[in-house]
């Protein structure tokens, strides 16, 4: 029996609303039903009561009992967006509708994915949290020493060692596993200048072809839990397959066409342009998405 329940990790509600509104000629976010019960009774009005209205006579009143029931879309908006995209053949399910042969030998004529396609990818996931990495790097050597100390203190093999010998052994093993200061400082400089607070999510649909993957940045405010809690529960490479619903942002090619715009620039502009060109070379080496990865805008991530 198919499991229809989705455990959402991440959801961009506003993008989902935009998809539904565009495909469904508007968006109804909530509906309200009103239930009414009623009865009509008669009562007498005598001269001593409200006699300024009527000297006497007979009137009627209506008794009503109303109850309301409100229904909002909430997470069902995802189901609605997926359903509408499938009906209009605008959603590509991967790996079901894209084979390894197609990605190994892509042809612009036959390639299903376009730079604006919506995709639903199932596969192994990777979470790269650069804040987490920065925190680990800044305290790396202290963390190593703490781990070594805990291992030696709890290991029966070292039970007969004197405190002085244990401390000596801890320092020795910690030193062997330390990260050199130059390397640590270089990595921190790289992260601080190019990645900062970024969280990148990658989904690998084909285990035999791990270089082909869909990658995109996550907005922390759309996470259902703190990133620290997610990493604690699932790690940075969850064991089970996750699903990512996303829109393609860009599809890098193995050979990029470059444009020379220096012909009509003055010397200052040419110098600045050379700096930007150098930065673009750095981008290709790891600062942004490069072939064969595909850049996406994640809209929803869930377990099922």
Buried (B, 14 or more C-beta within 10 A) or exposed (E): EEEEEBEBBBBBBEBBBBBBBEBEEEBEEEEEEEEEEEEEEEEEBEEEEEEEEEEEEEEEEEEEEEEEEEEEBEBEBBEBBBBBBEEEEEBBBBBEEBEEEBBEEBEEEEBEBEEEBBBBBBBBBBBBBBBBBBEEBEEBBEBBBEEBBEEBEEEEEBEEBEEEEBEEBBEEBBEEEEEEEEEBEEBBEBBEEBBEEBBBBBBBBBEEEEEBBBBBBBEBEBBBEEBEEBBEEBEBEBEEBBBBBBBBBEBBEEEEEEEEEEEEEEEEEEEEBEEEEEEBEEEEEEBBBBBBBBBBBBBBBBBB
